[in-house]
Amino acid sequence: MTTTAASGHAARVAELVGRSRFEILPLDGIEERVHAVVPRDVTLTVTASPTKGLEPTLALAEALVGQGYTVVPHLSARLVADASEAAEIAERLRAVGIGDVFVVAGDPEEPKGRFHGALELLEAFEELGRPFPEIGIAGYPETHPLIEDETVIAAMLAKARHATYITSQVCFDPSVTARWIEEVWERGTRLPVYIGVPGAVSRAKLLRVSTRIGIGDSLRYLRKNGSFASRFFRGGFSPDPLVDGLGPVLAGDRVAGFHVFTFNDVEDTERWRRERLGSTAARS
């Protein structure tokens, strides 16, 4: 890569880091911690618990909006009983100014009601007149832990007509992520992608949660590539190799930004974001 190209790539990475979304878990104390360290220009996404239901997600989203944040709640279809509840959720979120939601199937083995997958909830919102201007759906650069690849691809294509963007699951090989984005667009799904990356979290926490959230293939990749892995885990995990290694796919409008899985380590992740933006500014 020439000096000019490298400078342009660094500037593009910095732009996308500046658009990072922080994913947080609706657990005790997180509202206060976010308020203490995360600036208002960082969009927050709030996950949904398969055991606690959607109420903690909705309540935290409302509270954070009240503090001036832009918030994207995760809506798990399997936690919504029917179209009536979907309408109630939409009305509740719109009442506080939320216009962006991330719709997933969710993890519960047994659905609460009639919705078994994200597509059914997306269709219910369509019947309500599309109450949210922005809707995200999930994408999987690697094999989904529970679903066959072709099924995942077909499902994403079906959901794409109801969505405005895709958020990808974590993949520790940036070349795989880049190739997947290109393939998604080649198939005609021209939705911008928020690339999923872990935040600046401890090695122990990342390893502990990775298999549970379905990124075991990526961990196997790291174990087979020791020198590459050492770049990630020297002194804890850094997202830098992931965001720097994506290459030309970052050009144009295929990538919207980064979706940062903070695992509620918002302090370290925000420190990384600021340092990254500051170091890029210093190089320019």
C-alpha positions in Angstrom: 0.0 0.0 0.0 1.5 3.4 -1.0 1.9 6.2 1.6 -1.0 8.1 0.0 -3.2 5.0 0.0 -2.3 4.1 3.6 -3.1 7.7 4.7 -6.5 7.5 3.0 -7.2 4.1 4.5 -6.3 5.4 8.0 -8.6 8.4 7.5 -11.4 6.1 6.4 -10.9 3.8 9.5 -10.9 6.8 11.7 -14.2 8.0 10.2 -15.8 4.7 10.8 -14.4 4.4 14.4 -16.0 7.8 14.9 -19.3 6.3 13.9 -18.9 3.4 16.3 -22.0 2.1 18.1 -21.5 0.6 21.6 -23.5 -2.5 22.4 -24.3 -2.7 26.1 -26.1 -5.2 28.3 -29.1 -4.1 30.5 -27.5 -4.9 33.8 -27.4 -3.1 37.1 -25.2 0.0 37.1 -24.6 0.3 33.4 -26.7 3.4 33.0 -24.5 5.3 35.4 -21.3 4.0 34.0 -22.3 5.0 30.4 -23.3 8.4 31.6 -19.9 8.9 33.3 -17.7 8.0 30.3 -19.5 7.7 27.0 -20.2 11.0 25.1 -23.6 11.7 23.7 -22.5 11.4 20.1 -21.9 7.7 20.5 -24.9 5.6 19.5 -25.8 2.9 22.1 -27.5 -0.4 21.3 -29.1 -2.3 24.2 -29.3 -6.1 24.0 -32.2 -8.3 25.0 -32.0 -11.1 27.6 -33.6 -14.4 26.8 -34.4 -15.0 30.5 -35.5 -11.5 31.6 -37.5 -10.6 28.5 -37.7 -7.2 26.7 -38.6 -5.0 29.6 -35.1 -4.3 30.9 -34.1 -3.5 27.3 -36.9 -1.1 26.8 -36.6 0.5 30.2 -32.8 1.1 29.8 -33.3 2.5 26.2 -35.9 4.9 27.5 -33.6 6.0 30.4 -30.6 6.6 28.1 -32.7 8.6 25.6 -33.7 10.7 28.5 -30.0 11.5 29.1 -29.6 12.6 25.5 -28.2 9.4 23.8 -29.3 8.0 20.5 -30.3 4.4 21.4 -31.1 1.3 19.3 -32.9 -1.4 21.3 -32.5 -5.0 20.3 -35.9 -6.6 19.7 -35.9 -10.4 19.9 -38.8 -11.8 18.0 -39.1 -14.8 20.3 -39.7 -12.5 23.2 -42.7 -10.8 21.5 -46.1 -12.6 21.9 -48.0 -11.3 18.9 -48.8 -8.3 16.6 -50.6 -6.5 19.4 -47.5 -6.5 21.6 -45.4 -5.5 18.6 -47.6 -2.5 18.2 -47.3 -1.6 21.9 -43.6 -1.8 21.7 -43.5 0.4 18.6 -45.7 3.0 20.2 -43.7 3.0 23.4 -40.4 3.5 21.6 -41.7 6.1 19.3 -43.1 8.0 22.2 -39.5 8.7 23.4 -38.1 9.4 20.0 -36.5 6.1 19.1 -36.5 5.5 15.4 -34.0 2.7 15.0 -34.3 -0.9 16.2 -32.2 -4.0 15.7 -34.5 -7.0 15.1 -33.2 -10.5 15.7 -34.8 -13.9 16.3 -33.4 -14.1 19.9 -32.0 -17.0 21.9 -35.0 -18.5 23.8 -35.6 -22.1 22.7 -39.4 -21.6 23.0 -40.9 -18.4 21.6 -43.2 -16.4 23.8 -45.9 -16.4 21.1 -46.4 -16.5 17.4 -43.0 -15.1 16.3 -40.4 -17.8 15.7 -37.9 -15.6 13.8 -36.9 -12.1 13.0 -38.7 -12.1 9.6 -42.1 -12.5 11.2 -41.6 -9.6 13.5 -40.3 -7.5 10.6 -43.4 -8.3 8.7 -45.5 -7.3 11.7 -43.8 -3.9 11.7 -44.4 -3.6 8.0 -48.1 -4.2 8.6 -48.0 -1.4 11.2 -46.9 1.0 8.6 -43.1 0.6 9.2 -43.0 2.6 12.5 -39.2 2.8 12.6 -37.3 4.6 9.8 -34.2 2.5 10.5 -34.2 -1.2 11.1 -31.1 -3.4 11.4 -30.8 -7.2 10.9 -28.0 -9.6 11.8 -25.4 -11.0 9.5 -22.9 -13.8 10.0 -19.5 -13.7 8.2 -18.8 -17.2 9.6 -20.9 -20.2 10.2 -23.9 -19.5 12.5 -23.5 -21.7 15.6 -27.0 -23.2 15.3 -28.1 -22.7 11.6 -26.9 -24.0 8.3 -25.1 -21.5 6.1 -27.5 -21.6 3.2 -30.4 -21.1 5.6 -28.7 -18.1 7.1 -28.1 -16.6 3.7 -31.6 -17.2 2.5 -33.0 -15.7 5.7 -30.9 -12.6 5.4 -32.0 -12.0 1.8 -35.7 -12.4 2.9 -35.2 -10.0 5.8 -33.2 -7.4 3.8 -36.3 -5.9 2.1 -37.6 -4.8 5.5 -34.2 -3.5 6.8 -32.0 -0.5 6.2 -28.7 -1.9 7.5 -26.9 -5.1 8.6 -24.9 -5.6 11.8 -22.4 -8.4 11.6 -21.4 -10.9 14.2 -17.7 -10.8 15.4 -15.2 -12.5 13.1 -11.5 -12.4 14.2 -10.3 -12.8 10.6 -10.8 -9.4 8.9 -10.3 -10.9 5.4 -13.3 -13.2 6.0 -15.4 -10.3 7.1 -14.3 -8.2 4.0 -15.0 -11.1 1.6 -18.4 -11.7 3.2 -19.5 -8.1 2.8 -18.5 -8.2 -0.9 -20.5 -11.4 -1.3 -23.5 -9.9 0.4 -23.5 -7.0 -2.0 -22.8 -9.3 -5.0 -26.0 -11.2 -4.1 -27.9 -7.9 -4.4 -28.4 -7.1 -0.7 -27.1 -3.5 -1.0 -27.5 -2.6 2.7 -24.6 -0.9 4.6 -22.9 -3.0 7.2 -22.0 -2.2 10.8 -19.0 -4.5 11.3 -19.1 -6.2 14.7 -15.9 -6.1 16.7 -15.2 -6.7 20.4 -14.3 -3.6 22.5 -11.2 -3.3 24.5 -12.0 -6.0 27.0 -10.0 -8.4 29.1 -8.7 -11.6 27.4 -10.5 -13.7 30.0 -13.9 -12.1 29.5 -13.6 -12.3 25.7 -12.7 -16.0 25.8 -15.5 -16.7 28.3 -18.3 -15.1 26.3 -17.1 -15.9 22.7 -18.4 -19.5 22.4 -21.7 -18.4 24.0 -22.3 -15.7 21.4 -21.3 -17.9 18.5 -17.8 -16.9 17.5 -16.1 -20.2 18.3 -14.8 -20.6 14.7 -12.9 -17.3 15.0 -11.3 -18.4 18.2 -10.2 -21.6 16.5 -8.7 -19.4 13.8 -6.7 -17.4 16.4 -5.4 -20.6 18.1 -4.1 -21.9 14.7 -2.4 -18.6 14.0 -0.3 -17.8 17.0 1.6 -14.8 15.7 -1.7 -13.2 14.5 -3.4 -14.0 17.8 -0.6 -12.4 19.8 -1.4 -9.1 18.2 -4.9 -9.3 19.7 -4.1 -10.4 23.2 -1.0 -8.5 24.1 -2.0 -6.8 27.3 -5.6 -7.6 26.7 -7.7 -7.5 23.6 -7.5 -4.6 21.2 -9.8 -4.1 18.2 -7.0 -2.4 16.2 -6.0 -5.5 14.0 -9.7 -6.0 13.1 -10.4 -2.5 12.1 -7.1 -2.0 10.3 -7.1 -5.3 8.4 -10.4 -4.9 6.5 -8.7 -3.4 3.4 -10.5 -1.9 0.3 -14.0 -3.1 1.5 -14.1 0.0 3.7 -14.1 2.3 0.6 -17.5 3.4 -0.7 -20.8 3.0 1.0 -20.7 -0.7 1.9 -19.6 -0.1 5.5 -21.5 2.2 7.8 -19.3 2.0 10.9 -18.4 -0.4 13.7 -20.7 -2.2 16.1 -18.6 -2.5 19.2 -19.5 -5.4 21.6 -18.4 -3.7 24.9 -19.6 -6.5 27.2 -20.2 -3.5 29.5 -16.5 -2.7 29.6 -17.5 0.8 28.5 -14.6 2.6 30.2 -11.8 0.7 28.5 -13.7 0.7 25.1 -14.3 4.4 25.2 -10.6 4.9 26.1 -9.7 2.9 23.1 -12.0 4.8 20.8 -10.6 8.2 22.0 -7.0 7.0 21.7 -7.7 5.7 18.2 -9.2 8.9 17.0 -6.5 10.9 18.6 -3.6 8.9 17.2 -5.2 9.1 13.7 -5.6 12.9 14.0 -1.9 13.1 15.0 -0.8 11.1 11.9 -2.8 13.2 9.5 
